[in-house]
Amino acid sequence: MLPPHEKLIARLEQAGDLRPRWRPAFERVERHRFLTDRITAPNGTVVDRRTDEGRWLALAYSDEDLLVRTDGGPADPASSPSTVARMLAHLDVSPGMRVLSVGSDTGYGSALLAHRLGDEQVITVEADPVRAEQARVNLIGTGFTPLVVTGDGLQGWPARGPYDRVISTVSVQRVPYHWVAQTEPRGRILTPWGTSYRGGVLADLRVGPSGTASGRFISGPFSRPWPGVTPPAAQDHPRLPEPRGFSVTRTGLWPNEPVDDFDASFAVGLHLPGVTVRALPDGDPDGPGFTVHLADARTSSQASWHVDPERDSGGHEVRQYGPRELFTELEAAYRWWTEAGRPAHTRFGLTVSSELQLVWLDEESRLVASTT
């Protein structure tokens, strides 16, 4: 029988996630060396190495996102090996390149980069001092010594720049211009990106000679946050006061696409800056009725979209409150997406300059959204 580490590598290769040039690094870097004694499976089950080492090791070498827990400390996410392998493949590094890694995770990704490029070519910046120190311990314990800096990774780390590549495990809504400024022309920036409404894509940007970075979104959807940060997502839905004086309308629109479909909700989110969304069951959690809640904390605007398949034969009730009519904006954004030919998220791109961030469809001249 193959040891768990070798079985994982075989699965990654069979799935097409592990490129041949990265196989030596994955063979050398053992995932369990970067996990704590207590880890949590995606279903919420906590496994402790000290009481069930066999089960712990099996979970460590599953291709799953895990939570690692230090005694008395918070749980930190650890990306699945296939996620790490795909992201490193997209990064497209070669020997001699220098890489800035924003967000240390457990140190696993930094160890893989250090094996491929050399310790001196990898710089990791982590804001949380406990997480940074744990990454240092994990790396040194496995024979790697890349520079691990405790600091704000959104500021980059100019002392070792410029970089050929910047890779982030931190999901952002606005790509920091520090990353662009610290990257060589023709260099590459790879980061999870999202709106308040929908996250889950990677921005794959190339830095141009004029000090801007541009590229497309790739590799969505992701089912959970990338390590290092709570990204723009429904769990960030603000707690606003109970609205009064709301308007009531009805709609025939069903939320399966504008809320649940990845491509549709990604496009809708581009048109709803600052708006979060969540769906909650009405009463019986197993019943068919539910309400979609929209909120914008900045303007204290809210909307509720009640859906009950058994009763709403004449349409679904919508209530809107505040200066922004959020459901009206959602309807308009969804209509834009359908009239544009229902484009996939991979047809959208991003351009970042020192003043602006522009989102476009197919080409930069087809502007969809902009932020300062």
Residue pairs with C-beta under 8 A, 6 or more apart in sequence:
2 10
4 32
4 57
4 58
4 60
4 61
5 30
5 31
5 32
5 61
7 61
8 31
8 61
8 62
8 63
8 81
9 18
9 23
9 26
9 27
11 63
12 18
12 26
12 63
12 81
12 82
12 85
13 23
15 82
17 81
17 82
17 85
17 86
17 89
18 26
18 85
19 85
19 89
21 116
22 85
22 88
22 89
22 112
22 116
24 115
24 116
25 112
25 115
25 116
26 81
26 85
26 112
28 115
29 108
29 111
29 112
29 115
29 142
30 142
31 60
31 61
31 81
31 108
32 57
32 60
32 61
33 138
33 141
33 142
34 78
34 106
34 107
34 108
34 111
34 138
34 142
35 60
35 66
35 68
35 78
35 106
36 68
36 69
36 70
36 134
37 48
37 49
37 50
37 56
37 71
38 46
38 47
38 48
38 49
38 68
38 69
38 70
38 71
39 46
39 47
39 49
39 56
39 59
39 60
39 66
39 67
39 68
39 69
39 78
40 46
40 47
40 66
40 67
40 68
40 69
40 75
41 47
41 59
41 62
41 64
41 66
42 64
42 65
42 66
42 224
46 69
47 55
47 56
47 59
48 56
49 56
49 57
59 66
60 66
63 80
63 81
63 82
64 80
65 77
65 78
65 79
65 80
65 83
65 224
66 77
66 78
66 80
67 75
67 76
67 77
67 78
68 75
68 76
68 77
68 78
68 106
69 75
69 76
70 130
70 134
73 130
76 105
76 106
76 131
76 227
77 105
77 224
77 225
77 226
77 227
77 228
78 105
78 106
78 108
78 227
79 105
79 108
79 109
79 169
79 226
79 227
83 222
83 226
84 108
84 109
84 112
86 219
87 109
87 167
87 190
87 202
87 219
88 109
88 112
88 113
88 167
90 190
90 202
90 204
90 218
90 219
91 99
91 165
91 167
91 188
91 190
92 165
92 188
93 99
93 113
93 116
93 117
93 164
93 165
95 116
95 117
95 118
96 117
96 121
97 117
97 121
97 164
97 165
98 117
98 121
98 122
98 123
98 160
98 161
98 162
98 163
98 164
98 165
99 113
99 117
99 121
99 122
99 123
99 163
99 164
99 165
99 166
99 167
100 123
100 125
100 156
100 157
100 160
100 161
100 163
100 165
100 166
100 167
100 179
100 182
101 109
101 110
101 113
101 122
101 123
101 124
101 125
101 166
101 167
101 168
101 169
102 124
102 125
102 153
102 154
102 156
102 166
102 167
102 168
102 169
102 170
102 179
102 191
102 228
103 124
103 125
103 126
103 153
103 168
103 169
103 170
103 226
103 227
103 228
103 229
104 110
104 124
104 125
104 126
104 131
104 132
104 135
104 148
104 228
105 135
105 169
105 227
105 228
106 134
106 135
106 138
106 227
107 124
107 134
107 135
107 136
107 138
107 139
107 144
107 148
108 138
109 167
109 169
110 122
110 124
110 135
110 139
110 144
110 146
110 148
111 138
111 139
111 142
111 144
111 146
113 121
113 122
113 146
113 167
114 121
114 122
114 139
114 144
114 145
114 146
115 144
119 144
119 145
119 146
120 146
121 146
122 146
122 147
123 146
123 147
123 149
123 157
123 160
123 163
124 135
124 146
124 147
124 148
124 149
125 149
125 150
125 151
125 152
125 153
125 156
125 157
126 132
126 135
126 148
126 149
126 150
126 151
126 153
126 228
127 150
127 151
127 152
127 153
128 150
129 150
132 148
132 149
132 150
133 150
135 148
136 148
139 145
139 146
139 148
147 160
149 157
151 157
153 168
153 170
154 170
154 172
154 176
154 178
155 176
155 178
156 166
156 176
156 178
156 179
156 181
156 182
157 182
158 178
158 182
161 182
161 183
162 182
162 183
162 184
162 187
163 182
163 183
163 184
163 187
164 183
164 184
164 187
164 188
165 183
165 187
165 188
165 189
165 190
166 179
166 182
166 183
166 187
166 188
166 189
166 190
166 191
167 189
167 190
167 191
168 179
168 189
168 190
168 191
168 192
168 228
169 192
169 226
169 227
169 228
169 229
170 191
170 192
170 226
170 228
170 229
171 191
171 192
171 193
171 194
171 199
171 225
171 226
171 229
171 231
171 232
172 191
172 192
172 193
172 194
173 193
173 194
173 195
173 196
173 232
173 371
174 357
174 371
175 189
175 191
175 193
175 203
175 205
175 213
175 350
175 352
175 357
177 352
177 353
177 354
179 189
179 191
179 213
180 189
180 205
180 207
180 211
180 212
180 213
180 352
180 353
180 354
181 211
181 354
183 189
183 207
183 213
184 207
185 207
185 208
185 209
186 206
186 207
186 208
186 209
187 206
187 207
188 204
188 205
188 206
188 207
189 203
189 204
189 205
189 206
189 207
189 213
189 215
190 202
190 203
190 204
190 205
191 202
191 203
191 205
192 199
192 200
192 201
192 202
192 203
192 222
192 226
192 231
193 199
193 201
193 202
193 203
193 217
193 350
194 200
194 201
194 231
194 232
194 233
194 269
195 232
195 266
195 269
195 270
195 272
195 273
196 232
196 236
196 269
196 272
196 273
196 274
196 275
196 276
197 232
197 265
197 268
197 269
197 272
197 275
197 276
197 277
198 232
198 233
198 262
198 265
198 266
198 268
198 269
199 222
199 225
199 231
199 232
199 233
200 220
200 221
200 222
200 223
200 262
200 266
201 217
201 218
201 219
201 220
201 221
201 222
201 266
201 345
202 217
202 218
202 219
202 220
203 215
203 217
203 350
204 215
204 216
204 217
204 218
205 213
205 214
205 215
205 350
205 352
206 213
206 214
206 215
207 213
208 214
211 353
211 354
212 351
212 352
212 353
213 351
213 352
214 349
214 350
214 351
214 352
214 364
215 349
215 350
216 346
216 347
216 348
216 349
216 350
217 345
217 346
217 348
217 349
217 350
218 346
220 262
220 266
220 345
220 346
221 262
221 345
225 231
225 233
230 236
232 276
233 276
234 276
234 277
234 278
235 278
236 276
237 276
237 277
237 278
237 293
237 295
238 276
238 295
238 297
240 295
240 297
240 300
240 302
241 300
243 302
243 319
243 321
243 322
244 321
245 321
246 302
246 319
246 320
246 321
247 319
247 320
247 321
247 325
248 317
248 318
248 319
249 317
249 318
249 320
249 327
250 314
250 315
250 316
250 317
250 318
251 305
251 315
251 316
251 318
251 327
251 331
252 315
252 316
253 316
253 331
253 334
254 307
254 316
255 279
255 292
255 305
255 307
257 264
257 265
257 334
258 264
258 265
258 268
258 330
258 333
258 334
259 265
259 277
259 279
259 292
262 345
263 342
263 343
263 344
263 345
264 334
264 337
264 342
265 277
266 345
266 348
267 333
267 336
267 337
267 340
267 343
267 345
267 348
267 368
268 330
268 333
268 334
268 337
269 275
270 333
270 348
270 359
270 368
270 369
271 329
271 332
271 333
271 336
271 368
271 369
272 294
272 326
272 329
272 330
272 333
273 369
273 371
274 296
274 297
274 298
274 299
275 294
275 295
275 296
275 326
275 329
275 330
276 294
276 295
276 296
276 297
277 292
277 293
277 294
278 292
278 293
279 290
279 291
279 292
279 293
280 290
280 291
280 293
281 287
281 289
281 290
282 289
282 290
282 291
282 306
282 308
283 289
288 308
288 309
288 310
289 306
289 307
289 308
289 309
289 310
289 311
290 306
290 307
290 308
291 304
291 305
291 306
291 307
292 304
292 305
292 307
293 302
293 303
293 304
293 305
294 302
294 303
294 304
294 305
294 326
294 327
294 330
295 301
295 302
295 303
295 326
296 302
296 322
296 324
296 326
299 322
299 323
299 324
300 322
301 320
301 321
301 322
301 323
301 324
301 325
301 326
302 320
302 321
302 322
302 326
303 318
303 319
303 320
303 321
303 325
303 326
303 327
303 330
304 318
304 319
305 316
305 317
305 318
305 327
306 312
306 316
306 317
306 318
306 319
307 316
308 316
318 327
320 326
320 327
320 328
337 343
340 361
343 361
343 362
347 361
347 362
348 359
348 360
348 361
348 368
349 359
349 360
349 361
349 362
349 363
349 364
350 357
350 358
350 359
350 360
351 357
351 358
351 360
351 364
352 358
355 372
356 370
356 371
356 372
357 370
357 371
357 372
358 364
358 367
358 369
358 370
359 367
359 368
359 369
359 370
360 366
360 367
360 368
361 368
